Amino acid sequence: MNDQAIQTIVEEVVSRLKESTGKKHSIPMAVSARHCHLSQGDLEVLFGTGYQLTKKAELSQPGQFAANETVTIAGPRGSIEKVRILGPVRNITQVEVSQTDSVKLGLKPPLRESGNIKGSAPITLIGPIGSLYKKEGLIIAQAHIHMAPDDAQIFGVRNGEYVNIEVDGERPVTLGKVLIRISPRYRLEMHVDTDEANAGFITGKTAGRLVKDEEML
């Protein structure tokens, strides 16, 4: 075997290893459309005493599901119907929308990590039985990555850390300040809202590449 043939084989092996590594360290992405999480008390105001959510479909994160039930959300400028409720019920009620949605509602929700609603925007929710006004609870969710501790070791990241995600494709984009969320309950997946997805032509089949700030220099 001559030197040229050996060099060709080496280059092919290196190329395959790079491709394999890239796939191994890529992060599957999901588009999170507008939705809400309800406390049991608020669920009963909207749907009736003792009401229980019914499951429409399992979500990628273990134990989470999209419910059959939806609500209408309203602001001073307009309303949006058929906003999906995600289950199970939570301790607090939270509504997540995109910036485009907030313009339609006439509200200015802050960009927040899910669960951090203190001082967030107000929102009115309307169900088949009743309605309620929440003084806070409307947010635009910070783009984030769910991962298990083993994934965190592979990527070399810590809970609460911010990273950049590069997305290749027809319209390549880099999403900055993406929050890392680590728990044994999580399955590796990045969540973006519909505005972010539209900007980068991101679908449920898209994968991103994690890049730390120092790696972008």
C-alpha positions, 0 to 999 in steps of 0.5 A, a space after each residue: 500500500 503506497 503512502 497516498 492510499 494510507 493518507 486517504 484511509 487516515 483522512 477518511 477515518 478522521 472524517 468519520 470520527 469527527 462526524 461521530 463526535 459531532 452527532 454524539 455532542 449535538 443537542 436535539 431541539 424542540 420548539 415550545 409554542 405558547 402554553 400554560 402551567 396551572 395550579 390545582 386551585 386555578 384549574 378548578 376556577 377555570 374548569 370546575 371544582 375537583 377538575 383533573 387534567 386529561 392527557 393528550 400526548 406525552 412530552 419529551 421530558 419524563 412525566 410531562 404531558 400536553 393536556 386536552 384542555 386549553 384556555 384563552 389568554 387575554 390582555 389589554 389589546 387582544 386575546 389568544 384562544 386555545 392555549 394548551 395546558 401542560 401537565 401535571 399541575 404545578 404549585 404556581 400558574 405560569 403562562 409562556 408566550 413569544 414576543 410576537 404573542 405579547 404584542 398581540 396581547 398588548 403586554 410586556 412580559 419579561 424574559 425569564 427562566 421558567 418558574 421565576 414569575 415574581 414581578 412578571 406581567 399580568 394575564 387574564 385566563 378564561 376557561 369554560 367555567 370561569 376566568 381569573 386575573 393573575 397579577 403576575 405569571 406571564 413570561 417569555 421563557 429563556 431559551 434553555 437546555 434540559 440535561 441529565 448529570 451524565 450529559 452535563 459531564 460530557 458537555 462540561 457545563 454546570 447547572 445555571 450556566 449560560 452557553 451559546 448554541 450554533 445551528 447550521 442549516 438553510 439559515 444558520 444562527 447562533 443563539 446566545 445566553 442559553 440556560 443550562 438546567 440539570 436534573 436526573 429527571 431531565 432528558 437532553 433537549 433544548 427548548 426555544 420559542 416560536 420566534 427563535 425557531 422561525 428566525 433559524 428555520 428550527 424544527 423538531 428535527 434540528 440539532 444544535 452545537 454547544 459552544 462556550 464563550 471562550 470557544 467563540 473567540 
